[in-house]
Amino acid sequence: MAVSAQEENTELRKIAILGSTGSIGVQALQVIEENPHLFCAEVLTAGNNADLLIQQALKFKPNVVVIGNEDAYQKVKDALFDEGIKVYTGSKALESVVQMETVDIVLTALVGFAGLLPTMAAIEAGKPIALANKETLVVAGELITAAAAAKGVNIYPVDSEHSAIFQCLVGEFHNPIEKIILTASGGPFRGKTKAELAQVTKAHALKHPNWSMGAKITIDSATLMNKGLEVIEAKWLFNLQPKQIDVVVHPQSIVHSLVQFTDGSLKAQLGLPDMKLPIQYALGYPERIANKYPRFSFAQYPTLSFEAPDTSTFTALGLAFQALEAGKAAPCILNAANEIAVAAFLNDEITFLQIAEVVADTLSNVPNNICAEIGAYLEMDKEARAKASSIIQQKRSK
């Protein structure tokens, strides 16, 4: 790719990728590789995938890597010793490396609750956030957005739906939003009945029709909980009330989401389902970076269809709206229970339909307390996980 004189003079934006071995992290590194005149990897982190982390570090030569699994620390350190790459381990290391002076932007691509504390640490250090970890805002949206506002930190959404909303709002920030419409593919079981879902296996649920994602997010997409989490995330990203957020099923995943303004006008962002696009937009904002990715063609998609989600069959989406309406710690409880339930399903401990049942039972049995600081969220998450685990054990014993 030809590089202009202006681009040659552009100082490299140094990226910390939390979760570099996951789906988003891998694609973010592809974006960096395709734009070496704009970006470089300053920090790479992984939880357990030491082998891939080593490969990435040898290729991209970051300043620092963090391996969450302490048992793999020596292996990673030995492999990178000759490269002079600093290696750390443990969850506290994540909170430290995001605050390094050399980091320009932090891409939080960790899955689940694990993204909360390092994201908070990055905000406290004044680092812009490219947010691919929706659970951070689901769990503690009020706390995170208040901290970001206090520090003057921008949060750039990476989820394709929230990136679409963000792109539709550029140039419109002074215009009030009437509502937003988040699109959902419907997952692999769109149109199925509860009786059919009762027969679903793990292998079936892990086959998403449009997107390539990690196991946890793929299961969340199949239950529609992923969309529910995105609803809660959208509330905090765009300062909305629950009644201002709608969901529509769009099987082709071409329209990534829409904004409706107070005059009734709708703006949508369209494109082929490719997570590199929202990643690139978040890392490069406000510039749009030229690329050679495949282009959308209406001729190849003569029909784009839309339908209401079936919340009577896929109850997880309704549970997320209920948690959002309830406020306080309810979204934190919802997320914790869902993480435990999805893990149990992936371990063949509960059925597909029991995922939402566990979440509903946990929401009903854990007090919805007010959480005023980060420690309270940590305690609430712990309590909800324990209750969800107990509910799963009860279901298994029947």
C-alpha positions as YAML, in Angstrom:
chain: A
units: angstrom
residues:
- id: 1
  name: MET
  ca: [0.00, 0.00, 0.00]
- id: 2
  name: ALA
  ca: [1.39, 3.40, -0.97]
- id: 3
  name: VAL
  ca: [2.07, 5.76, 1.93]
- id: 4
  name: SER
  ca: [1.59, 9.49, 1.54]
- id: 5
  name: ALA
  ca: [4.06, 12.07, 2.78]
- id: 6
  name: GLN
  ca: [1.55, 13.09, 5.44]
- id: 7
  name: GLU
  ca: [1.26, 9.50, 6.64]
- id: 8
  name: GLU
  ca: [5.04, 9.15, 6.75]
- id: 9
  name: ASN
  ca: [5.15, 12.07, 9.20]
- id: 10
  name: THR
  ca: [2.39, 10.64, 11.38]
- id: 11
  name: GLU
  ca: [3.60, 9.48, 14.77]
- id: 12
  name: LEU
  ca: [2.73, 5.85, 15.34]
- id: 13
  name: ARG
  ca: [-0.22, 5.29, 17.64]
- id: 14
  name: LYS
  ca: [0.93, 2.74, 20.23]
- id: 15
  name: ILE
  ca: [-1.76, 0.21, 21.07]
- id: 16
  name: ALA
  ca: [-2.19, -1.92, 24.18]
- id: 17
  name: ILE
  ca: [-4.30, -4.94, 23.24]
- id: 18
  name: LEU
  ca: [-5.84, -6.66, 26.25]
- id: 19
  name: GLY
  ca: [-6.77, -10.11, 24.98]
- id: 20
  name: SER
  ca: [-4.55, -10.25, 21.90]
- id: 21
  name: THR
  ca: [-5.07, -14.00, 21.38]
- id: 22
  name: GLY
  ca: [-8.87, -13.78, 21.19]
- id: 23
  name: SER
  ca: [-10.90, -13.14, 18.07]
- id: 24
  name: ILE
  ca: [-10.92, -9.34, 18.40]
- id: 25
  name: GLY
  ca: [-7.26, -9.22, 19.44]
- id: 26
  name: VAL
  ca: [-6.15, -11.33, 16.46]
- id: 27
  name: GLN
  ca: [-8.08, -9.11, 14.07]
- id: 28
  name: ALA
  ca: [-6.73, -5.97, 15.72]
- id: 29
  name: LEU
  ca: [-3.21, -7.22, 15.05]
- id: 30
  name: GLN
  ca: [-4.19, -7.74, 11.41]
- id: 31
  name: VAL
  ca: [-5.28, -4.09, 11.30]
- id: 32
  name: ILE
  ca: [-1.93, -3.06, 12.80]
- id: 33
  name: GLU
  ca: [-0.06, -5.23, 10.31]
- id: 34
  name: GLU
  ca: [-1.95, -3.65, 7.42]
- id: 35
  name: ASN
  ca: [-1.21, -0.12, 8.69]
- id: 36
  name: PRO
  ca: [2.40, -0.15, 9.96]
- id: 37
  name: HIS
  ca: [2.67, 3.57, 9.17]
- id: 38
  name: LEU
  ca: [-0.13, 4.34, 11.65]
- id: 39
  name: PHE
  ca: [-0.09, 1.76, 14.46]
- id: 40
  name: CYS
  ca: [2.22, -0.46, 16.45]
- id: 41
  name: ALA
  ca: [1.58, -3.00, 19.20]
- id: 42
  name: GLU
  ca: [3.01, -1.67, 22.47]
- id: 43
  name: VAL
  ca: [1.41, -4.20, 24.85]
- id: 44
  name: LEU
  ca: [-0.03, -7.65, 24.18]
- id: 45
  name: THR
  ca: [-1.80, -9.74, 26.80]
- id: 46
  name: ALA
  ca: [-3.36, -13.19, 26.99]
- id: 47
  name: GLY
  ca: [-4.99, -15.29, 29.65]
- id: 48
  name: ASN
  ca: [-3.87, -18.85, 28.89]
- id: 49
  name: ASN
  ca: [-2.81, -19.08, 25.24]
- id: 50
  name: ALA
  ca: [0.92, -18.77, 25.82]
- id: 51
  name: ASP
  ca: [1.91, -20.29, 22.47]
- id: 52
  name: LEU
  ca: [-0.05, -17.80, 20.39]
- id: 53
  name: LEU
  ca: [1.06, -14.91, 22.60]
- id: 54
  name: ILE
  ca: [4.68, -15.90, 21.99]
- id: 55
  name: GLN
  ca: [4.08, -16.04, 18.22]
- id: 56
  name: GLN
  ca: [2.44, -12.63, 18.26]
- id: 57
  name: ALA
  ca: [5.20, -11.09, 20.34]
- id: 58
  name: LEU
  ca: [7.94, -12.45, 18.09]
- id: 59
  name: LYS
  ca: [6.16, -10.98, 15.07]
- id: 60
  name: PHE
  ca: [5.01, -7.60, 16.39]
- id: 61
  name: LYS
  ca: [7.84, -6.91, 18.88]
- id: 62
  name: PRO
  ca: [5.81, -5.21, 21.63]
- id: 63
  name: ASN
  ca: [7.50, -3.48, 24.52]
- id: 64
  name: VAL
  ca: [5.59, -5.61, 27.07]
- id: 65
  name: VAL
  ca: [3.52, -8.79, 27.20]
- id: 66
  name: VAL
  ca: [1.38, -10.11, 30.04]
- id: 67
  name: ILE
  ca: [0.35, -13.75, 30.43]
- id: 68
  name: GLY
  ca: [-2.48, -14.18, 32.92]
- id: 69
  name: ASN
  ca: [-1.71, -17.82, 33.71]
- id: 70
  name: GLU
  ca: [1.20, -17.67, 36.13]
- id: 71
  name: ASP
  ca: [2.13, -21.28, 35.32]
- id: 72
  name: ALA
  ca: [2.99, -20.18, 31.76]
- id: 73
  name: TYR
  ca: [5.08, -17.17, 32.81]
- id: 74
  name: GLN
  ca: [8.49, -18.84, 32.62]
- id: 75
  name: LYS
  ca: [7.72, -20.35, 29.22]
- id: 76
  name: VAL
  ca: [6.79, -16.97, 27.78]
- id: 77
  name: LYS
  ca: [9.71, -15.21, 29.45]
- id: 78
  name: ASP
  ca: [12.24, -17.73, 28.12]
- id: 79
  name: ALA
  ca: [10.82, -17.56, 24.59]
- id: 80
  name: LEU
  ca: [11.05, -13.76, 24.46]
- id: 81
  name: PHE
  ca: [14.25, -13.23, 26.44]
- id: 82
  name: ASP
  ca: [16.48, -12.71, 23.41]
- id: 83
  name: GLU
  ca: [14.06, -10.13, 22.01]
- id: 84
  name: GLY
  ca: [14.30, -7.90, 25.06]
- id: 85
  name: ILE
  ca: [10.52, -7.97, 25.51]
- id: 86
  name: LYS
  ca: [9.42, -7.47, 29.10]
- id: 87
  name: VAL
  ca: [7.14, -10.22, 30.41]
- id: 88
  name: TYR
  ca: [4.76, -9.96, 33.36]
- id: 89
  name: THR
  ca: [2.04, -12.19, 34.77]
- id: 90
  name: GLY
  ca: [-1.13, -11.97, 36.84]
- id: 91
  name: SER
  ca: [-4.22, -9.77, 36.88]
- id: 92
  name: LYS
  ca: [-2.48, -6.90, 38.68]
- id: 93
  name: ALA
  ca: [0.02, -6.70, 35.84]
- id: 94
  name: LEU
  ca: [-2.83, -5.89, 33.45]
- id: 95
  name: GLU
  ca: [-3.83, -2.94, 35.59]
- id: 96
  name: SER
  ca: [-0.24, -1.68, 35.59]
- id: 97
  name: VAL
  ca: [0.71, -2.01, 31.93]
- id: 98
  name: VAL
  ca: [-2.32, -0.06, 30.67]
- id: 99
  name: GLN
  ca: [-1.02, 2.93, 32.60]
- id: 100
  name: MET
  ca: [2.39, 2.99, 30.89]
- id: 101
  name: GLU
  ca: [3.31, 6.39, 29.47]
- id: 102
  name: THR
  ca: [4.14, 4.83, 26.11]
- id: 103
  name: VAL
  ca: [0.56, 3.55, 25.59]
- id: 104
  name: ASP
  ca: [-1.60, 5.83, 23.44]
- id: 105
  name: ILE
  ca: [-4.84, 3.83, 23.37]
- id: 106
  name: VAL
  ca: [-6.06, 0.67, 25.12]
- id: 107
  name: LEU
  ca: [-8.10, -1.90, 23.21]
- id: 108
  name: THR
  ca: [-9.98, -3.92, 25.82]
- id: 109
  name: ALA
  ca: [-10.76, -7.19, 24.05]
- id: 110
  name: LEU
  ca: [-10.97, -9.36, 27.15]
- id: 111
  name: VAL
  ca: [-14.09, -11.48, 27.52]
- id: 112
  name: GLY
  ca: [-16.45, -10.95, 30.43]
- id: 113
  name: PHE
  ca: [-16.00, -9.41, 33.87]
- id: 114
  name: ALA
  ca: [-12.21, -9.69, 33.56]
- id: 115
  name: GLY
  ca: [-12.17, -6.49, 31.53]
- id: 116
  name: LEU
  ca: [-13.53, -4.26, 34.29]
- id: 117
  name: LEU
  ca: [-10.50, -3.53, 36.48]
- id: 118
  name: PRO
  ca: [-7.91, -3.00, 33.72]
- id: 119
  name: THR
  ca: [-10.33, -0.74, 31.84]
- id: 120
  name: MET
  ca: [-10.86, 1.28, 35.00]
- id: 121
  name: ALA
  ca: [-7.09, 1.49, 35.52]
- id: 122
  name: ALA
  ca: [-6.59, 2.73, 31.96]
- id: 123
  name: ILE
  ca: [-9.25, 5.41, 32.41]
- id: 124
  name: GLU
  ca: [-7.63, 6.55, 35.66]
- id: 125
  name: ALA
  ca: [-4.40, 6.97, 33.69]
- id: 126
  name: GLY
  ca: [-6.22, 9.08, 31.09]
- id: 127
  name: LYS
  ca: [-5.89, 6.54, 28.27]
- id: 128
  name: PRO
  ca: [-8.48, 6.52, 25.47]
- id: 129
  name: ILE
  ca: [-10.39, 3.24, 25.36]
- id: 130
  name: ALA
  ca: [-11.34, 1.19, 22.31]
- id: 131
  name: LEU
  ca: [-14.01, -0.91, 23.99]
- id: 132
  name: ALA
  ca: [-14.68, -4.44, 22.77]
- id: 133
  name: ASN
  ca: [-15.48, -5.70, 26.28]
- id: 134
  name: LYS
  ca: [-19.19, -4.88, 26.63]
- id: 135
  name: GLU
  ca: [-19.36, -6.45, 30.08]
- id: 136
  name: THR
  ca: [-17.37, -3.54, 31.53]
- id: 137
  name: LEU
  ca: [-20.28, -1.18, 30.90]
- id: 138
  name: VAL
  ca: [-22.90, -3.83, 31.64]
- id: 139
  name: VAL
  ca: [-21.45, -4.45, 35.10]
- id: 140
  name: ALA
  ca: [-20.49, -0.93, 36.13]
- id: 141
  name: GLY
  ca: [-21.65, 1.48, 33.45]
- id: 142
  name: GLU
  ca: [-22.42, 4.34, 35.81]
- id: 143
  name: LEU
  ca: [-19.03, 4.08, 37.50]
- id: 144
  name: ILE
  ca: [-17.07, 3.74, 34.24]
- id: 145
  name: THR
  ca: [-18.78, 6.58, 32.40]
- id: 146
  name: ALA
  ca: [-18.44, 8.90, 35.40]
- id: 147
  name: ALA
  ca: [-14.72, 8.11, 35.66]
- id: 148
  name: ALA
  ca: [-14.23, 8.65, 31.93]
- id: 149
  name: ALA
  ca: [-16.02, 12.00, 32.09]
- id: 150
  name: ALA
  ca: [-13.95, 13.09, 35.09]
- id: 151
  name: LYS
  ca: [-10.70, 12.19, 33.31]
- id: 152
  name: GLY
  ca: [-11.79, 13.50, 29.90]
- id: 153
  name: VAL
  ca: [-11.30, 10.01, 28.44]
- id: 154
  name: ASN
  ca: [-12.97, 9.04, 25.17]
- id: 155
  name: ILE
  ca: [-14.50, 5.57, 24.87]
- id: 156
  name: TYR
  ca: [-14.65, 4.37, 21.26]
- id: 157
  name: PRO
  ca: [-17.01, 1.41, 20.76]
- id: 158
  name: VAL
  ca: [-15.70, -1.63, 18.88]
- id: 159
  name: ASP
  ca: [-18.81, -3.84, 18.86]
- id: 160
  name: SER
  ca: [-20.12, -3.58, 15.30]
- id: 161
  name: GLU
  ca: [-23.54, -2.38, 16.49]
- id: 162
  name: HIS
  ca: [-22.24, 0.34, 18.78]
- id: 163
  name: SER
  ca: [-19.62, 1.38, 16.24]
- id: 164
  name: ALA
  ca: [-22.49, 1.78, 13.76]
- id: 165
  name: ILE
  ca: [-24.40, 4.01, 16.19]
- id: 166
  name: PHE
  ca: [-21.26, 6.02, 16.86]
- id: 167
  name: GLN
  ca: [-20.61, 6.47, 13.14]
- id: 168
  name: CYS
  ca: [-24.21, 7.57, 12.56]
- id: 169
  name: LEU
  ca: [-23.84, 10.18, 15.31]
- id: 170
  name: VAL
  ca: [-20.66, 11.80, 13.95]
- id: 171
  name: GLY
  ca: [-21.73, 15.29, 12.94]
- id: 172
  name: GLU
  ca: [-25.02, 14.81, 14.82]
- id: 173
  name: PHE
  ca: [-23.92, 15.05, 18.43]
- id: 174
  name: HIS
  ca: [-25.93, 18.26, 18.87]
- id: 175
  name: ASN
  ca: [-29.12, 16.56, 17.64]
- id: 176
  name: PRO
  ca: [-31.18, 14.63, 20.20]
- id: 177
  name: ILE
  ca: [-31.68, 10.91, 19.65]
- id: 178
  name: GLU
  ca: [-35.27, 9.69, 19.61]
- id: 179
  name: LYS
  ca: [-34.13, 6.07, 19.71]
- id: 180
  name: ILE
  ca: [-31.52, 3.66, 18.46]
- id: 181
  name: ILE
  ca: [-32.17, 0.33, 16.80]
- id: 182
  name: LEU
  ca: [-29.62, -2.42, 17.43]
- id: 183
  name: THR
  ca: [-29.63, -5.17, 14.83]
- id: 184
  name: ALA
  ca: [-29.20, -8.85, 15.65]
- id: 185
  name: SER
  ca: [-28.51, -11.69, 13.26]
- id: 186
  name: GLY
  ca: [-30.83, -13.91, 15.28]
- id: 187
  name: GLY
  ca: [-28.03, -16.43, 15.76]
- id: 188
  name: PRO
  ca: [-28.03, -20.03, 14.54]
- id: 189
  name: PHE
  ca: [-31.47, -20.83, 15.99]
- id: 190
  name: ARG
  ca: [-33.60, -18.02, 14.58]
- id: 191
  name: GLY
  ca: [-37.12, -19.31, 14.04]
- id: 192
  name: LYS
  ca: [-36.70, -22.36, 16.27]
- id: 193
  name: THR
  ca: [-39.31, -23.31, 18.84]
- id: 194
  name: LYS
  ca: [-38.60, -24.04, 22.50]
- id: 195
  name: ALA
  ca: [-39.15, -27.71, 21.80]
- id: 196
  name: GLU
  ca: [-36.47, -27.59, 19.11]
- id: 197
  name: LEU
  ca: [-34.12, -25.61, 21.36]
- id: 198
  name: ALA
  ca: [-34.45, -28.31, 24.02]
- id: 199
  name: GLN
  ca: [-32.48, -30.60, 21.67]
- id: 200
  name: VAL
  ca: [-29.68, -28.11, 20.94]
- id: 201
  name: THR
  ca: [-26.12, -29.33, 21.46]
- id: 202
  name: LYS
  ca: [-22.96, -27.38, 22.14]
- id: 203
  name: ALA
  ca: [-21.73, -28.10, 18.59]
- id: 204
  name: HIS
  ca: [-24.93, -26.64, 17.12]
- id: 205
  name: ALA
  ca: [-24.75, -23.51, 19.28]
- id: 206
  name: LEU
  ca: [-21.14, -22.76, 18.36]
- id: 207
  name: LYS
  ca: [-21.94, -22.44, 14.64]
- id: 208
  name: HIS
  ca: [-22.79, -18.77, 14.08]
- id: 209
  name: PRO
  ca: [-24.13, -18.04, 10.58]
- id: 210
  name: ASN
  ca: [-22.33, -14.72, 9.98]
- id: 211
  name: TRP
  ca: [-19.63, -13.92, 12.53]
- id: 212
  name: SER
  ca: [-16.47, -15.66, 13.72]
- id: 213
  name: MET
  ca: [-16.23, -15.17, 17.49]
- id: 214
  name: GLY
  ca: [-15.01, -16.84, 20.65]
- id: 215
  name: ALA
  ca: [-17.07, -19.58, 22.28]
- id: 216
  name: LYS
  ca: [-18.63, -17.46, 25.03]
- id: 217
  name: ILE
  ca: [-19.80, -14.67, 22.71]
- id: 218
  name: THR
  ca: [-21.05, -17.22, 20.16]
- id: 219
  name: ILE
  ca: [-23.25, -18.87, 22.80]
- id: 220
  name: ASP
  ca: [-24.47, -15.45, 23.94]
- id: 221
  name: SER
  ca: [-25.43, -14.71, 20.35]
- id: 222
  name: ALA
  ca: [-27.36, -17.99, 20.14]
- id: 223
  name: THR
  ca: [-29.38, -17.17, 23.29]
- id: 224
  name: LEU
  ca: [-29.71, -13.47, 22.29]
- id: 225
  name: MET
  ca: [-28.08, -12.55, 25.61]
- id: 226
  name: ASN
  ca: [-25.30, -10.92, 23.59]
- id: 227
  name: LYS
  ca: [-27.88, -8.49, 22.23]
- id: 228
  name: GLY
  ca: [-29.21, -7.93, 25.71]
- id: 229
  name: LEU
  ca: [-25.75, -7.05, 26.96]
- id: 230
  name: GLU
  ca: [-25.37, -4.68, 24.01]
- id: 231
  name: VAL
  ca: [-28.63, -2.99, 24.97]
- id: 232
  name: ILE
  ca: [-27.24, -2.26, 28.43]
- id: 233
  name: GLU
  ca: [-23.91, -1.16, 26.99]
- id: 234
  name: ALA
  ca: [-25.70, 1.22, 24.59]
- id: 235
  name: LYS
  ca: [-27.51, 2.88, 27.48]
- id: 236
  name: TRP
  ca: [-24.20, 4.00, 28.94]
- id: 237
  name: LEU
  ca: [-22.29, 4.70, 25.72]
- id: 238
  name: PHE
  ca: [-24.98, 6.99, 24.35]
- id: 239
  name: ASN
  ca: [-26.69, 8.22, 27.54]
- id: 240
  name: LEU
  ca: [-30.07, 6.70, 26.72]
- id: 241
  name: GLN
  ca: [-33.16, 5.57, 28.58]
- id: 242
  name: PRO
  ca: [-34.30, 1.93, 28.15]
- id: 243
  name: LYS
  ca: [-37.33, 3.04, 26.13]
- id: 244
  name: GLN
  ca: [-34.97, 4.64, 23.59]
- id: 245
  name: ILE
  ca: [-33.38, 1.28, 22.66]
- id: 246
  name: ASP
  ca: [-34.98, -1.16, 20.25]
- id: 247
  name: VAL
  ca: [-33.73, -4.46, 18.84]
- id: 248
  name: VAL
  ca: [-34.56, -5.85, 15.41]
- id: 249
  name: VAL
  ca: [-33.47, -9.17, 13.91]
- id: 250
  name: HIS
  ca: [-31.65, -8.71, 10.61]
- id: 251
  name: PRO
  ca: [-30.37, -12.12, 9.42]
- id: 252
  name: GLN
  ca: [-27.99, -10.80, 6.74]
- id: 253
  name: SER
  ca: [-25.92, -8.69, 9.22]
- id: 254
  name: ILE
  ca: [-25.41, -5.93, 6.65]
- id: 255
  name: VAL
  ca: [-27.17, -3.08, 8.47]
- id: 256
  name: HIS
  ca: [-25.16, -2.92, 11.66]
- id: 257
  name: SER
  ca: [-27.52, -0.58, 13.54]
- id: 258
  name: LEU
  ca: [-29.57, 2.59, 13.12]
- id: 259
  name: VAL
  ca: [-30.27, 5.90, 14.82]
- id: 260
  name: GLN
  ca: [-33.65, 7.62, 14.69]
- id: 261
  name: PHE
  ca: [-33.63, 11.36, 15.35]
- id: 262
  name: THR
  ca: [-36.46, 13.52, 16.69]
- id: 263
  name: ASP
  ca: [-37.56, 14.50, 13.18]
- id: 264
  name: GLY
  ca: [-38.16, 10.82, 12.37]
- id: 265
  name: SER
  ca: [-35.13, 10.49, 10.11]
- id: 266
  name: LEU
  ca: [-33.15, 7.24, 10.30]
- id: 267
  name: LYS
  ca: [-29.44, 6.88, 9.71]
- id: 268
  name: ALA
  ca: [-27.85, 3.45, 9.32]
- id: 269
  name: GLN
  ca: [-24.35, 2.12, 8.85]
- id: 270
  name: LEU
  ca: [-23.97, -0.76, 6.41]
- id: 271
  name: GLY
  ca: [-21.15, -3.09, 5.49]
- id: 272
  name: LEU
  ca: [-20.15, -6.70, 5.20]
- id: 273
  name: PRO
  ca: [-19.80, -8.52, 8.54]
- id: 274
  name: ASP
  ca: [-16.09, -7.96, 9.23]
- id: 275
  name: MET
  ca: [-14.92, -6.94, 12.71]
- id: 276
  name: LYS
  ca: [-11.75, -5.39, 11.32]
- id: 277
  name: LEU
  ca: [-13.83, -2.42, 10.14]
- id: 278
  name: PRO
  ca: [-15.06, -1.27, 13.58]
- id: 279
  name: ILE
  ca: [-11.66, -2.10, 15.10]
- id: 280
  name: GLN
  ca: [-9.92, 0.05, 12.51]
- id: 281
  name: TYR
  ca: [-12.42, 2.87, 12.97]
- id: 282
  name: ALA
  ca: [-11.95, 2.91, 16.75]
- id: 283
  name: LEU
  ca: [-8.15, 2.81, 16.59]
- id: 284
  name: GLY
  ca: [-7.92, 5.43, 13.86]
- id: 285
  name: TYR
  ca: [-10.74, 7.79, 14.85]
- id: 286
  name: PRO
  ca: [-11.46, 10.43, 13.58]
- id: 287
  name: GLU
  ca: [-9.79, 9.31, 10.35]
- id: 288
  name: ARG
  ca: [-11.22, 6.70, 8.01]
- id: 289
  name: ILE
  ca: [-8.34, 4.52, 6.87]
- id: 290
  name: ALA
  ca: [-8.28, 3.18, 3.31]
- id: 291
  name: ASN
  ca: [-8.21, -0.60, 3.02]
- id: 292
  name: LYS
  ca: [-8.68, -3.40, 0.53]
- id: 293
  name: TYR
  ca: [-11.36, -5.30, 2.43]
- id: 294
  name: PRO
  ca: [-14.22, -6.79, 0.35]
- id: 295
  name: ARG
  ca: [-16.95, -4.26, -0.46]
- id: 296
  name: PHE
  ca: [-20.68, -4.65, 0.02]
- id: 297
  name: SER
  ca: [-22.74, -4.90, -3.16]
- id: 298
  name: PHE
  ca: [-26.51, -4.53, -3.30]
- id: 299
  name: ALA
  ca: [-26.46, -6.83, -6.32]
- id: 300
  name: GLN
  ca: [-25.18, -9.64, -4.09]
- id: 301
  name: TYR
  ca: [-27.78, -8.84, -1.40]
- id: 302
  name: PRO
  ca: [-30.96, -7.97, -3.32]
- id: 303
  name: THR
  ca: [-33.07, -8.53, -0.20]
- id: 304
  name: LEU
  ca: [-32.42, -7.26, 3.31]
- id: 305
  name: SER
  ca: [-34.99, -8.49, 5.80]
- id: 306
  name: PHE
  ca: [-35.98, -7.42, 9.30]
- id: 307
  name: GLU
  ca: [-38.21, -8.95, 11.97]
- id: 308
  name: ALA
  ca: [-39.02, -8.57, 15.64]
- id: 309
  name: PRO
  ca: [-37.03, -10.74, 18.06]
- id: 310
  name: ASP
  ca: [-38.87, -13.71, 19.55]
- id: 311
  name: THR
  ca: [-38.46, -12.86, 23.23]
- id: 312
  name: SER
  ca: [-40.97, -15.49, 24.34]
- id: 313
  name: THR
  ca: [-38.64, -18.21, 23.03]
- id: 314
  name: PHE
  ca: [-35.33, -16.41, 23.56]
- id: 315
  name: THR
  ca: [-35.99, -15.08, 27.04]
- id: 316
  name: ALA
  ca: [-32.46, -13.84, 27.70]
- id: 317
  name: LEU
  ca: [-33.05, -10.62, 25.77]
- id: 318
  name: GLY
  ca: [-36.08, -9.82, 27.91]
- id: 319
  name: LEU
  ca: [-34.07, -10.52, 31.06]
- id: 320
  name: ALA
  ca: [-31.47, -7.97, 29.98]
- id: 321
  name: PHE
  ca: [-34.15, -5.30, 29.47]
- id: 322
  name: GLN
  ca: [-35.57, -6.17, 32.89]
- id: 323
  name: ALA
  ca: [-32.14, -5.78, 34.49]
- id: 324
  name: LEU
  ca: [-31.64, -2.45, 32.74]
- id: 325
  name: GLU
  ca: [-35.00, -1.18, 34.00]
- id: 326
  name: ALA
  ca: [-34.25, -2.41, 37.54]
- id: 327
  name: GLY
  ca: [-30.90, -0.65, 37.59]
- id: 328
  name: LYS
  ca: [-28.58, -0.70, 40.59]
- id: 329
  name: ALA
  ca: [-26.68, -4.03, 40.63]
- id: 330
  name: ALA
  ca: [-29.13, -5.97, 38.45]
- id: 331
  name: PRO
  ca: [-27.01, -5.79, 35.27]
- id: 332
  name: CYS
  ca: [-23.96, -6.93, 37.27]
- id: 333
  name: ILE
  ca: [-25.97, -9.90, 38.61]
- id: 334
  name: LEU
  ca: [-27.26, -10.68, 35.12]
- id: 335
  name: ASN
  ca: [-23.75, -10.72, 33.66]
- id: 336
  name: ALA
  ca: [-22.25, -12.83, 36.44]
- id: 337
  name: ALA
  ca: [-25.03, -15.42, 36.24]
- id: 338
  name: ASN
  ca: [-24.77, -15.57, 32.47]
- id: 339
  name: GLU
  ca: [-21.00, -16.13, 32.53]
- id: 340
  name: ILE
  ca: [-21.44, -19.01, 34.98]
- id: 341
  name: ALA
  ca: [-24.35, -20.49, 33.03]
- id: 342
  name: VAL
  ca: [-22.59, -20.30, 29.64]
- id: 343
  name: ALA
  ca: [-19.50, -21.96, 31.11]
- id: 344
  name: ALA
  ca: [-21.71, -24.71, 32.53]
- id: 345
  name: PHE
  ca: [-23.36, -25.24, 29.14]
- id: 346
  name: LEU
  ca: [-19.98, -25.43, 27.42]
- id: 347
  name: ASN
  ca: [-18.98, -28.03, 30.03]
- id: 348
  name: ASP
  ca: [-22.15, -30.06, 29.29]
- id: 349
  name: GLU
  ca: [-23.52, -29.44, 32.78]
- id: 350
  name: ILE
  ca: [-26.80, -27.78, 31.75]
- id: 351
  name: THR
  ca: [-28.94, -27.59, 28.63]
- id: 352
  name: PHE
  ca: [-29.20, -24.68, 26.23]
- id: 353
  name: LEU
  ca: [-32.57, -23.52, 27.57]
- id: 354
  name: GLN
  ca: [-31.31, -23.73, 31.14]
- id: 355
  name: ILE
  ca: [-28.82, -20.92, 30.50]
- id: 356
  name: ALA
  ca: [-31.58, -18.31, 30.64]
- id: 357
  name: GLU
  ca: [-33.28, -20.18, 33.49]
- id: 358
  name: VAL
  ca: [-30.15, -19.91, 35.62]
- id: 359
  name: VAL
  ca: [-29.89, -16.18, 34.89]
- id: 360
  name: ALA
  ca: [-33.55, -15.58, 35.75]
- id: 361
  name: ASP
  ca: [-33.32, -17.58, 38.99]
- id: 362
  name: THR
  ca: [-30.16, -15.73, 40.01]
- id: 363
  name: LEU
  ca: [-31.75, -12.33, 39.37]
- id: 364
  name: SER
  ca: [-34.67, -13.40, 41.57]
- id: 365
  name: ASN
  ca: [-32.50, -14.65, 44.44]
- id: 366
  name: VAL
  ca: [-29.69, -12.09, 44.76]
- id: 367
  name: PRO
  ca: [-30.54, -8.75, 46.43]
- id: 368
  name: ASN
  ca: [-30.36, -5.85, 43.96]
- id: 369
  name: ASN
  ca: [-28.18, -3.52, 46.00]
- id: 370
  name: ILE
  ca: [-26.75, -0.13, 45.10]
- id: 371
  name: CYS
  ca: [-23.03, -0.29, 44.25]
- id: 372
  name: ALA
  ca: [-21.30, 3.01, 44.87]
- id: 373
  name: GLU
  ca: [-17.68, 1.95, 44.27]
- id: 374
  name: ILE
  ca: [-15.67, -0.72, 42.52]
- id: 375
  name: GLY
  ca: [-15.33, -2.96, 45.56]
- id: 376
  name: ALA
  ca: [-19.10, -3.25, 45.83]
- id: 377
  name: TYR
  ca: [-19.33, -4.42, 42.22]
- id: 378
  name: LEU
  ca: [-16.66, -7.03, 42.88]
- id: 379
  name: GLU
  ca: [-18.58, -8.33, 45.88]
- id: 380
  name: MET
  ca: [-21.87, -8.36, 44.00]
- id: 381
  name: ASP
  ca: [-20.28, -10.25, 41.11]
- id: 382
  name: LYS
  ca: [-18.88, -12.82, 43.55]
- id: 383
  name: GLU
  ca: [-22.23, -13.27, 45.29]
- id: 384
  name: ALA
  ca: [-24.10, -13.68, 42.00]
- id: 385
  name: ARG
  ca: [-21.63, -16.24, 40.70]
- id: 386
  name: ALA
  ca: [-21.95, -18.28, 43.86]
- id: 387
  name: LYS
  ca: [-25.75, -18.23, 43.65]
- id: 388
  name: ALA
  ca: [-25.71, -19.17, 39.94]
- id: 389
  name: SER
  ca: [-23.35, -22.06, 40.65]
- id: 390
  name: SER
  ca: [-25.65, -23.26, 43.44]
- id: 391
  name: ILE
  ca: [-28.66, -23.11, 41.11]
- id: 392
  name: ILE
  ca: [-26.79, -25.13, 38.50]
- id: 393
  name: GLN
  ca: [-25.93, -27.79, 41.07]
- id: 394
  name: GLN
  ca: [-29.59, -28.00, 42.06]
- id: 395
  name: LYS
  ca: [-30.61, -28.49, 38.42]
- id: 396
  name: ARG
  ca: [-27.98, -31.20, 37.94]
- id: 397
  name: SER
  ca: [-29.12, -33.10, 41.03]
- id: 398
  name: LYS
  ca: [-32.75, -33.33, 39.84]
...
